[in-house]
Amino acid sequence: MMTEGMFTNYFLPGIWITIQVTVFSALLAVVVAFVIGTLRTSRLWIVRFLSGIYFELFRGTSSLVLMFWLVFAVPLMFRWQFVPMYAGVLALGLTYGAYGSEVVRGALAAVPAAQREAGVALGFTKFQRLRRIEIPQAWPEMVPPFNNLLIELLKGTALVSTIMVADMTYAANLVRIGSNESAPVYTLLLVLYFVFAFVLTRGMRVLERHAKSRIGQAPPRGDSLWSRLTLRSNAGEGTGALTAGGTSR
Amino acid sequence: MTWDWNVVDDFMPRFWDGVLLTLQALVLGSLIAFSLGLVWAIAQRSRFAAVRWPVNIITEFIRNTPLLVQLFFLYYVVPEWGPSLTSLTTGIIGLGLHYSTYTAEVYRAGIGGVPTGQWEAATALSLPRSRTWAAVILPQAIRRVVPALGNYVIAMLKDSPLIAIIGALEMFGEAESFSNETFTFEAYTIVGIAFILIAYPASLLIRLLERRLAITS
C-alpha cells in the first residue's frame, strides 16, 4: 500500500501543480477564445481569414506535440527556453482557446440580428455593442460548452507530466516506481481527476444559473437524478467544437 | 535558427514507419470505439436499471478521466492481474475504450432522434426486440450520426501521440526518439505539421459528408 510519506511528499504538491496548470491554462484559453472568436465574426475578410487560420492550425495539432515542440524544439530553434510548466500552460491554453473560439463564435452568431441593429441605431460603437449587448446575451449559451471544454482541459493537464512538470500524474508515476504498487496509485489518481471534474461541473452549473438569471431567463431545471449527477451538458456543443469540421448549426 | 534538410532526409524513413503505426492505431481504435460505443448506447437504454446504472457510471468515469492515466493503468496495472499486452495493443485498446464513451453519446443522440412512431410501428408489427434494433432503429440512427463519428476519429488522431508515452512508436514517438538521438528539432516540427496536414483535409471531408447527408435525409 502507498505509504504516508509518499502521499504527502509527492501527491499533495502534485495536486497543487495540477490545479495551477488547470487554472492558468483555462484563463489563457478564455482570453484566446474570446479574442479569436470575436475576430472570426469580423466584417473584414482578412481578419476572419487570419483568425480562421489560427483556429484551424491549433485545432489540427495535437496539444502533446505542441508541448514537446515548445519544450524541445523552440530552445534549439530560437535559443530561448521555457519553464516547462509555462510551456505546458501555453500549449494547453492555445489549443483549448482555439476550441473555445468556436463556442464564442457560435454563441455570438446566435444572438438575434435585431439586437445588433438596435445597438447600431443607438449609436453604440462596435466595442460597446460587443460588451454591452452581444456578449451578455451570448454568455449563458457559452457556459455549458465551456464546461465540457474545461473538463477536456483538466484531462489535458495530465500531459504536462511528460515534459517534466511534477503534476499529480507525474507524482503517481514516481510513487509507482518507488513502491512497485501500481494498482492503488493509478486508481487513486483516476478518482482524483474524476472528483476534480465533478467539482468543476458543479461550479459551472452555478455560473450558468447566475448567467441566465442576469438576462432574465429561468434557471435550467435538472429533472432526473441522473441528469443532476452527470458531468456533461448534452445541450452544449463543446465537444463538437473540440472535434467538428466546423459546426454548421 | 538553421533548418537542416539533411536531418529531414534522415528522419523520413522513420517518419513513414510512424505514420503507418499511427494509421493502424487509428483504424483499429476507431473500430473498437464504434462497436463498443454502440454496446454502451444500447445498454444505456436497457429496461433494467441494473444494466443502465453501471454502464452510465462506467462510461461517465472513463470519459471524465485522462486518457494518459488510463493508458498507464492498462499498461502497468492490468498485467498484474491478467495478460500482458504489447504497448501498441494496449494503446489501441486504450484509445478505443476512451473514445467509445464519446461515440456512445453520439449514438445516444442518434437513437434519441429516431421518431417514436418508428418504435411504435415495430411494436405494432410485433418485431422482436433484436430485430427492432437491427432493422428499424439503428439504420436510421447511425446514418445521421456518421459525421459526428468522423469528428471523433479526428479527435482520436490528435490523441494518438499519447500511445508513444507507453512505448508504441507511432509518428510522434519516432520523432521523439530521433530527436533524442540526434539533438535536432526538425523531426518535432515535421510531425506537428503532419498532424495538421492529416487533420485539416479530414475535417473538410467531414464537413462535406455532413452537407451531403443533411440534404438527402
Interface residues (C-beta under 8 A of the other chain):
Chain A: E56 L57 R59 G60 T61 S62 S63 L64 V65 L66 F68 W69 F72 A73 V74 L76 M77 F78 I151 L154 K155 G156 T157 A158 L159 S161 T162 T169 A172 N173 R176 S182 A183 Y186 T187 L189 L190 Y193 F194 A197 F198 W226 T230 L231 R232 N234 T239 G240 L242 T243 A244 G245 G246 S248
Chain B: M1 N56 E60 F61 R63 N64 T65 P66 L67 L68 V69 Q70 F72 F73 Y76 V77 E80 Y102 E105 A109 P147 A148 G150 N151 Y152 I154 A155 L157 K158 D159 S160 P161 L162 I165 F172 E176 S179 F183 T184 F185 Y188 T189 V191 G192 F195 I196 A199 Y200 A202 S203 L204 L205 I206 R207 E210 R211 A214
